[in-house]
């Protein structure tokens, strides 16, 4: 019989990436335990935070388990593209949860007259702190795994690849605001903006999916050129949305310049329209930066 190496890959735990992933799992477990024990959560914001923490913890555990057992090759994925894409998405989800949870669940005052006890407040503050530590651990993994100019690496490890994940995540925030009573169906112009968000999100997700699945070579055209062309078109589409959406939402002829006094907190179309406007401009900037980086930098793709 031929000599074989050990079944377990010790570098999955002892390498710098392995240490970071172990910390991610540790911090994620502590965060979930604190919230589940006495931190408390509720409403849509709390359930999102719990989902973000649980999902990131589960995926980190899966990544470490597959690398430890050397079974990642059985998935048929481009492993480096998958892990860097997940790490970047985890940074965004953990950052959102670390921002949302203390805003909605941590109160400065505690005691008999306050809504929550001091002990519950301590648990919530601790959970927010460990959530932030988890976000930092994922950010460190992204920094450590990023491709460097002139080096052979995965597309998703490049700056344009990482920006694709951020663009898709920002689009999800926009969709959430659209679904929250944004009244986008009032005008054909705002419906056009929704079409822009949908088209760009679909194609950006397709770019990510092709890289993660390792199927970019199946395309007959050069993948990098197609992506640059799409990024240019997406920039123009978002530019149109950045002009049209604010006009038809905040111009006095079509909407309201100021927030209506009758709007209640958490159930106000004007608030949703403002969120969509802000993140439309954020995604426009992201696509523009993506386009600039794609033109300036050249990366050697994986063989």
N, C-alpha and C positions, 0 to 999 in steps of 0.2 A: 504494500500500500504506500502511496505517496504521502510524504510528510505534509501536514496541514498546520496552519496557524491556529491560535486559540479561537474558540467560538465567539468569545466576547471581546469586543473592541474597547480596550481600556481608555483609549484616547477620547472616546465619546464622553468620558467623565473628567479626564485629567488634563485635556488640552485647554487652552484659553476659552475656546468656544464651548467646550463641555462644562467648564466651571460656570460660565455665564448662564448656560441653559439650566444647570442645577440650581443656580440662584433664582432664576425665573420661576422654577417649580416651587422652590421653598417660599419665596415671597408671595407667589400666587396662592399657595395653600394657607399661609398665614392670613392673607387678606380675606379670603372666603370664610375662614374659620371665625375671624373677628366679626364679620358682618352677620354670619348665620347665628352666632352665639348670642350677641346682644347689641349688635350694631344697628340692625333694622334696615329694612328697605321696603319700598312700596311704590305704587304708581308706575307709569311708564319709564321714568328716569331711573328708578331703583332697579327695575327688572332689566333694563339695558345694562346697567353697571354689573349686575350679577351675571348676565349672559356673557359680557365681555371678559370678565375675570375667569369664569368657568371655561369658556371656549379657548382662551389663550393657554390656560393651564392644561387642558386636555391635549391640545396640539403640541405643546412643548413636551409633555410626557410621551406622546407618540413619536416625536422626532428623536428624543433621547433613546427610547426603547428600540427603535429601528436601527439607529446607528450603533447602539451597544450590541445588538444581535447581528449586525451586518446584513440586515434584510431590506435595506432601503432600495437596493437594486431590483427587488421583486415587484415594486410598484409600477415600473414602467414610466417613471417621471424623470425629468431633469432635476436631480436632487438639489443641486446648488441653487437653481432658479426657484425651486419650491421653498427652500428654507429661508432664503433672503426675502422672498415675497411675503412669506408668513411673518417673519420678524418685523418687516416694515409695517405690515397691517397691524400687528400686535402693538407696536409703538403708538399708532394712531388710536387704537381702541382703548389702550391703557391710559393714554393721555386724556382722552375724552372722559373716561370713567373717573380718573383722578381729579378732573376739573368739575364734573357734574355732581359727583357724590357729596363732597363737602359743601357745595353751594346749596343743595336741597336738603341735606340730612344733618349737617353739623351746625349746631346753634351755639352762639357765644355764651348765652346764659343757661343755667341749669338750676334745678332745685324744685321745691314744691309748687311754686307759682309758674314755672316754665313748662314747656310742652314735654320735655324729656328729662330723665334723671342725669346726674353728673356721671354715673357709671356708664350709661349708654353713650353719652357724649365722648367719654374717653375711648370707648371701643370704636366709635365712628372716626375720631381723629386718628387713632392708630391704624385703622383700615385705610384711611386716605393716605397716610404716610407710606405704608407698605405697598399700596397701589402705585405711588410715585416711584418707589424703589424698583418695582417690577418694570415700570416704563423705562427707567434708566438702564436696567439690565438688557432689555430688548434693544434700546438705542445703542448700547455698547456693542451688541452683536452685529447690528447693521453697520456700524463704523468699522468693526473688525473684518467683516465679510465683503465690504465694498471693493469693487474692481478698481484697479489703478490703470491710468492710461498706458497703453503699450503692453499690458499683461493679458495673457489668455484667461478669459473668465466668462461667466454667464452674463447674458444681456440684462437680466433683472438686477444684477449687482452693480450695474452702471448707474450714473446719475439719471439719464432718461428712463431707465427701467424702474428705479425707485420712485421717480415722479409719476409714473403711470399708476402705481399703487395709490399714491396720495390723490391723484385726480379722480380715480374711481371712488375712493372713500368720501371725498368732498361731494361728488355727485350723489352718493347715498344720503348725505345730509340734506342736500337740496330736495331729493325725492321725499324725504321725511317731512320737510317743511311744506312741500306741495300737497301732501296728503292731509296736512293738518289745517284744513279750511282756508287754503290760500286763494280760492276763487279764481283759479287760473283759466277756467272755461268761459269767463265773461267776454273775452275778446279773442279774435283769431290771432292777433299779434302775440298774446301771452301763450296761446296754444302752440304757436311756432317756437317759442322759447322752450316749452316742455319737449317738443320734438328734438330740439338741439341737445338738450340734456340727455335725452334717451339715446339718440344716435351716438353721441360721443361716449357715453357710458358703455354702450354695447360694444363699440369698436375697441375701446380701451381695454375692456374685459377680455375681448377676443385676443388682443395682443398679449396680455398677461397669460391667458390660457394656453396659447400656442407655445409660449416660452416654457411654461411650467410642464407642459406635456411633452416637450422636446420635439414638436412637430413643425418647427419653422422651416426645416429643410424640405418639407413636402411642397412648399410654395415654389412655383416656377420662376417667380421674379425675386430679385435680391430683397431679402427681408428688411434690411436697414433702410433701403431707399423707400420701400412701401411705408414704413413707419414714419419716416420724415415727411413724406407726402401727406399722410393722414394727420400728423401733428399740425402741419401748416393749415390744412382744411379745418381742423378742429379749432385752431386759434381764430380763424375767420368766423366760424359759426358762433363761438363764445363771444366774440366781439360784437356780433349782431345782437345776441341776447343781452349783453351788458348795456347796450344802448336802448333796446326795445323794452325790456322788462321794467326798469325804473320809470320810464315815461308813462306806461300804461298802468302803473300801480300808484305813483306818487304825484303825477301831474294833476292839478286841480280839475282839469277837463275830464279825466278818466277815473281818478281815485282821490286820495286824501294826502295832502302834504304832511299833516301832523297826525299823530296817533289819536283816533277817536276816543272821546271821554267815556263812551259807552262800552268800550272793549274791556273784557275781564282778563285777568292774568291767566295765561295758558290756553285761552280760547279766543284769540283775536286774529283775524285775517291779516291785519296790518303788520303784526309781529312776524307772521310767517313770510309775508312779502318782503319785509326788511331782511330777514335771515337769508332768503333766496338771493336777494340783491348782493348782499355781502359775499356770500360764497360763490356767486357767479363771477364776481371780480377776482376772488381768490383763485378760482380755477382758470380764469383767463390769464392771470399772471403765471400760474403753473405751466400752462400749455406754451406760453411765450418763452419761459425759461427753458422748458423742454426742447423747444425748437432751436433755441440758441445753442444749447449744449450739444444737441445732435449735429449741428453744423460745425462746431468748433473742435469737438473731440472725436477721435477715432479709436475704436477698440477692436482687438483681435478676437473674433468669436471662437467658441469652443470647437475643436475638430469633430 
